[in-house]
Amino acid sequence: MAKELTSLAPEMITHKADMSVPFFRYEHIYRPYRKEFLALIDEVCSRGAFILQKDVREFERSLAAYVGSSSALGVANCSDGLTLCLKAAGISTGDEVIFSSHTFVATAAAIHSAGAKPVPVECGPDHLIDPYSVASAISPRTRAVIPTHLNGRVCEMDSLLQLVDKYNLLLIEDAAQSLGAKYKGRFAGGFGQAGVFSFYPAKSLGCFGDGGAIVTDNADLYEILGRMHNHGRLPSGRVTTWGMNSRLDNLHAAVLSMKLAKFDDEIVARRELASIYQSQLHDVAELVLPPGPDSDPDRFDTFQNYEIEAEDRDRLVEYLSSKHIGTLVQWSGWAVHQFTELGFDCNLPNTDRLLERIVLLPMNTSLSVSEVSYVCECIRHFYGYPN
Ligand SMILES: Cc1ncc(COP(=O)(O)O)c(C=O)c1O
């Protein structure tokens, strides 16, 4: 069992027969702090502060300080943020950009939107981009690599940094799922030229709609991004580069600042939930669990998701659903390279196999210890293990 269950949702006394564990409770990102949110919304709206006001600047400063980057820029969502980074870094037609096929299609779409060719590669047993597969996909046209730090875990950065250094490639991090995660003491988003986060409501730092941010230590890139996300306009109003409208709403920035101040508690709670899954499921031979929160001193995982591999996955999902337990297979079970209609034509057998086995168990701070234990009991029962 988890050591100290201090940060988790309070227990509700529920009879097991009535237990229902949805995959995510969207209303929970609002309800526990309803009064504070209403006061904040009232304060911001009463100031008439809606677009690019001080709340955006304050959030950007706090986020940059949190991840140890020089600057942060609020954008409308992570997908736009990735596109902006690639364009601002000069990626365009004729270039190739390597990414892991086990990611959201948004990663590849950003590459396509920048005019470049998305080149999908395998993920390793950790479900993250496989540096060997990256190495073998590098061609004379390769200009950049986008590792996706999936599920709240940073990719194997030592090998990736060596590769991008050796071949003089740009590194743009898709950190949509990994705010706060660390590798050898460094935060997700802080390894490359830029890193991009998502504040989609179900993300560990979620707002009440779409939102995202770019972090970078590169002052020139930050200056270009600052223009490009606001129609390419200079403070004078003169436009010297094509841009787009991709600003983080001021109201969302205020909400995100409030949530960022409590973000460490969110991570503690997620890591506690992961410990419970680990302790109650570790002996189930039909499963592969993610590494436990304290299993590797080089990693600090934030458990945006709890992605397991399961034998007989589809039947397990069906069984859990009959027990009123919600699960989710990321990307509805399709890796990006499997979208042949988009022009992909490559063989990634490890990723194909993984996509047949993976499933996300409920992982969010609305969950109580008994709910997670109920999920574990049902899984054990499905595979014929005693509770
Ligand atoms: C790995 C990954 N990349 C990119 C995105 C896109 O983020 P957004 O919805 O903020 O555009 C997501 C969102 O789910 C994601 O999980």
The ligand as a Gaussian input file, in Angstrom:
#p B3LYP/6-31G(d) Opt

LIG

0 1
 C        1.018000      13.555000     -26.691000
 C        0.112000      14.694000     -27.075000
 N        0.546000      15.611000     -27.968000
 C       -0.214000      16.652000     -28.336000
 C       -1.474000      16.827000     -27.801000
 C       -2.299000      17.981000     -28.269000
 O       -2.604000      18.838000     -27.210000
 P       -3.747000      19.953000     -27.384000
 O       -5.069000      19.263000     -27.243000
 O       -3.499000      20.920000     -26.257000
 O       -3.564000      20.559000     -28.698000
 C       -1.969000      15.909000     -26.869000
 C       -3.316000      16.062000     -26.320000
 O       -3.950000      15.145000     -25.864000
 C       -1.154000      14.807000     -26.499000
 O       -1.571000      13.895000     -25.623000

